[in-house]
Amino acid sequence: MVNLQFPASDAGETMRHSYRLLLLGCLALGLLSGCGSSSYSSSLGSIAVATGGPTSGTVSPSTPGFNGPSIIPGTHDLVVATASSAAVAVVVGASQTVSVAFASSDGLPMSGFSISGAAGGLPPGWSGPAGFTCAVVTTGSGCVLNLQYAPAAVDSGALTVDYVVVDDSGLARTNGSLTIAYIATLHNNVVAAASPAGEIDAVIGAGASPVSVNFITDDGNAATNFAVTTDLASLPAGWTSSSPSVACPIVSTGSGCQLALTYEPTAAGSGTLTLTYSYSDDSGANKTGTLNIPYRATSANNVIATASPAGEVIAVQKTGGQAVTITFTTDDGKPASQFQVTSGLTNLPPGWSSTSQSFTCNSVSTGNGCQLPLTYAPTALASGTLTLHYAYSDGGGMAKTGLVNLTYTATTNDNVVGTASPAGQINAVVGFGIQAVAVTFTTDDGRPATALQLTSDLTRLPAGWSSAASSFACSGINADTVCTLPLTYAPTAAASGTLSLGYTSINNAGESKTSTLNIAYRATTNDNVIGSTAYVSTHATTVLACPVNADGTFGGCTTVGDPTFNGTAAMVVR
């Protein structure tokens, strides 16, 4: 780094000011290598320093125990970079969006923020913007980088994001970095996403700011035995949970597993709320996960975005679409002004549309006065994250920005189908052992379904039918999970009828469905007619008359002409 000395005079101050402006311009353009820095580089994909653990209170270099990212002492403020997950796990063939929120440690504006490095420099499976800049870094969700990890093969490593910024004193900082560990697995993972995204800001004494955490799997297949392991009764100051604990028997897609939180600070402070959870993946292996939520108590209001429906947006392919409404309000109920969505509404991801080419609101406060209607009507199976950026002026007249992330997936309106093996009518002979029957449940399109539950009472089956279990359920149905109900048919008397098995399930579109499988059956006896004659045709012109012995075998047979059915013939075999 070049060390520049300026004279202690008015001329020197002018030179210093000019140099700062030059640095600002260079940083905004990502041209540090030609503007006084000989050491700046972007090493995306290499292994570097790891992100520190969660903190609470006002973040500064002197905070005891603070070991967060990007500690640059000697200046007015620092960049605090927080990834939604410090360790990312994704099943091969699926994808996950990782959000990195950048904020100023003391809330004072920092400028010229930039991350350089083309998307081609990322590790295999990772993708993101070719370049990323933020004109101003302050608080909230105005500076959030979205990256996507979609591995094609089993892998692991660490992604390092390097960034530069100019602090509020005008000093350039070029050695900030954040590292995200990642692993590609053979079995699915539970992914957590907070809404709103980015840093959660709330005004002291202005009421509670709601935060919703949605849990889904990265491939749509079911995970089981989910539980939040963080003590929800001992959250950081200002945070509360609507439930003392959260557990979900099944996690897959949609919004069926959520944690409702509120942030209502009573004193100044900032930090990171870390939520940990455990679950069993689709192979039955036990796993854990973590979600980081940065937060801050502020003195000026902020605009927050709330999507309805909450959680992951699910739409059925080619069936008209899912309406989504985004409501913009302020966290203290006081007005913010000059609101506008800065993302292009005419260039949304495939399947997404808006009735407006642009969206603005003169004033934002409470209620539903500022709502953006969207529609997700996919024509092909897909999934991803829709990110919308917005800008506004807070109650103090300061310009601010924010964003909202909407995770989405397109699916089919599939059904669970039960198939019995052997196929057709089940036949069994009284007193001659048992007939094993296997009922396998699959979906009619090969896509996942969850929460299969047999509603028929397995302890009250028709005579001769039995099951080793009194009930039957499968948490998930997919290509990797076998869902088979074993039955046996061992009749003790001649009978016939139909075994009906009722079951419920939740299909890949999140709809509850009810179905029934009917299995025809018949029990016969291995009886014989004694003391009579059986006429047996051996070919088209020869007929044998055979007496029937007591054991059911034939005696000495004689050749006869056409059989005469005079009541003495027991059977004719042709």
TAWO-V386854 format. One line per field, one symbol per residue. ss: DSSP state (a for helix, b for strand, c for the rest). phi: phi as a letter, one per 40 degrees, with the letter a starting at -180 (. if undefined). burial: b if it has 16 or more other C-alpha atoms within 10 Angstrom, else e. Layout:
# TAWO-V386854
ss = ???
phi = ???
burial = ???
This chain:
# TAWO-V386854
ss = cccccccccaaaaaaaaaaaaaaaaaaaaccaaaccccccccccccccccccccccccccccccccccccccccccccbbbbbcccbbbbbccccbbbbbbbbbcccccbbbbbbcccaaaccccbbccccbbbbbbccccccbbbbbbcccccbbbbbbbbbbbbcccccbbbbbbbbbbbbbbccccbbbbbbccccbbbbcccccbbbbbbbbbcccccbbbbbbccccccccccbbbcccccbbbbbccccccbbbbbbccccccbbbbbbbbbbbcccccbbbbbbbbbbbbbccccbbbbbbccccbbbbcccccbbbbbbbbbcccccbbbbbbccccccccccbbbcccccbbbbbccccccbbbbbbccccccbbbbbbbbbbbcccccbbbbbbbbbbbbbccccbbbbbbccccbbbbcccccbbbbbbbbbcccccbbbbbbccccccccccbbccccccbbbbbbccbccbbbbbbcccccbbbbbbbbbbbbcccccbbbbbbbbbbbbbccccccccbbbbbcccccbbbbbbcccccbbbbbbbccccccccbbbbbc
phi = .cbbbbccaccccccccccccccdcccccgbccbbhbbbcabbdhccbccccccbbgccacccdgcbccfcbcgbcabcbbbcdacbbbbcdgbaacbbbcbaccbgccbbgcabbhcdccccdgcaaccaabbcbbbbgbcbbcbbbbbcbacaaiabbbbababcccgccbbbcaabbcaabbcbcbcbbbcbccgccbaccgbgcbcbbbbbbccbgccbbfcaccccccbcddgcabcbcababdbbabgbcbbbcbbbbcbaciaibcbbbababcccgccbbaabbbcaacbbbcbcbbbcbccgccbbcdfbhhbcbbbbbbbcbgccbbfcaccccccbcddgcabcbcaabbcababgbcbbbcbbbbcbacaaibcbbcababcccgccbbaabbbcaababccbcbcbcbccgccbabdgbgbbcbbbbbbbcbgccbbfcbccccccbcddgcabcbcaaabcabaccbcbbbcbbbbcbacaaibcbbcababcccgccbbabbbbcaabbbccbccgbbbcbccacbbbbbbcccccgcccccbcbcccbcbgcccabbb
burial = eeeeeeeeeeeeeeebeebbeebbbbbbebbbeebbbeebbbbbbbbbebbbebbbbbbbbeeeebbbbbbbeeebbbbbbbbbbbbbbbbbbbbbbbbbbbbbbbbbbbbbbbbbbeeeebbbbbbbeeebbbbbbbbbbbbbbbebbbbeeeebbbbbbbbbbbbbebebbbebbbbbbbbbbebbbbbbbbbbbbbbbbbbebbbbbbbbbbbbbbbbbbbbbbbbbebeeebebbbbeeeebbbebbbbbbebbbebbbbbeeebbbbbbbbbbbbbbeeeeebbbbbbbbbbbbbbbbbbbbeebbbbbbbbeeebbbbbbbbbbbbbbbbbebbbbbebeeeeebbbbeeeebbbebbbbeeebbbbbbbbbbeeebbbeebbbbbbbbeeeebbbbbbbbbbbbbbbbbbbebeeeeebbbbbeeebbebbbebbbeeebbbbbbbbbbebeeeeebbbbeeeebbbbbbbeebebbbbbebbbbeeebeeeebbbbbbbbbbeeeeebeebebbbbeeeeeeeebbbbbeeeeebbbbbbbeeeeeeebeeeeeeeeeeebbeeee
